[in-house]
């Protein structure tokens, strides 16, 4: 059975743990100095927060699987979705050992697909995710016109209330 994964980068880990613990009516399953994770069954999600993101907010989404067969099924879906797949293979990330790949969606959101195989005492280096983001940023730079050529947003009428 697959589980949705959401990773949010936060500024204040302690405050965020309090907020999400109240929201989920559950304490995190893992707490480290820079990271916390809830393994929720309702909704079925691996929800993680950390102080390690490039900026505060949504860091990445993912699909966590429970077996190698499910992982290969999801890998097949990635190939069908298109885009550059960064195959990280066996790695350590988020205090866990896993096999994973990365892809960016058309909006530039990083998606991680992974099968966790064990725990780790260190966070890991994030190298696969970093390669996926660098590849995506290069692609955007090639596709986007320069700022001088970008269309200007229409001005809102002064009577707009919102």
Residue pairs with C-beta under 8 A, 6 or more apart in sequence:
1 44
1 66
2 63
2 64
2 65
2 66
2 70
2 74
3 39
3 44
3 45
3 46
3 63
3 64
3 65
3 66
4 43
4 44
4 45
4 46
4 61
4 62
4 63
4 64
5 45
5 46
5 47
5 48
5 61
5 62
5 63
5 64
5 112
5 114
6 45
6 46
6 47
6 48
6 58
6 61
6 62
7 48
7 49
7 50
7 53
7 58
7 59
7 60
7 61
7 62
7 94
7 112
8 16
8 47
8 48
8 49
8 53
8 57
8 58
8 59
9 49
9 50
9 51
9 52
9 53
9 54
9 55
9 56
9 57
9 58
9 59
10 16
10 49
10 50
10 51
10 56
11 51
11 56
13 33
13 34
13 35
13 36
13 49
13 50
13 51
16 36
16 49
17 28
17 31
17 36
17 49
20 28
20 36
20 38
20 47
20 49
21 27
21 28
24 38
24 40
24 47
26 38
26 40
27 38
28 36
28 37
28 38
29 37
29 38
29 39
30 36
30 37
30 95
32 95
32 123
34 50
34 51
34 52
34 123
35 48
35 49
35 50
35 51
35 52
35 94
35 95
35 123
36 48
36 49
36 50
37 46
37 47
37 48
37 49
37 94
37 95
38 45
38 46
38 47
38 48
39 46
40 46
40 47
46 62
46 64
48 94
50 59
50 94
50 123
52 123
52 126
53 59
54 133
58 109
59 110
60 109
60 110
60 111
60 112
60 129
61 109
61 110
61 111
61 112
62 111
62 112
62 113
62 114
63 74
63 111
63 112
63 113
63 114
64 114
64 115
64 116
65 71
65 73
65 74
65 113
65 114
65 115
66 115
67 115
68 99
68 115
70 115
71 99
71 113
71 114
71 115
74 113
75 85
75 101
75 113
78 85
78 101
78 103
78 113
79 85
81 103
81 105
83 103
83 104
83 105
83 106
84 103
84 104
84 132
84 135
84 136
84 139
85 101
85 102
85 103
86 101
86 102
86 103
86 128
86 129
86 131
86 132
86 135
87 101
87 128
88 99
88 100
88 101
88 102
88 127
88 128
88 129
88 131
89 99
89 100
90 97
90 98
90 99
90 117
91 97
91 98
91 99
91 100
91 124
91 127
91 128
92 98
92 120
92 122
92 123
92 124
92 125
93 100
93 123
93 124
93 125
93 126
93 128
93 129
94 123
94 124
95 119
95 120
95 121
95 122
95 123
95 124
96 116
96 118
96 119
96 120
97 116
97 117
97 118
97 119
97 120
98 114
98 115
98 116
98 117
99 114
99 115
99 117
100 112
100 113
100 114
100 115
100 128
101 112
101 113
101 114
101 128
102 110
102 111
102 112
102 113
102 128
102 129
102 131
102 132
103 110
103 111
103 113
103 132
104 110
104 111
104 132
104 133
104 135
104 136
104 139
105 111
108 136
108 140
110 129
110 132
110 133
110 136
112 129
144 150
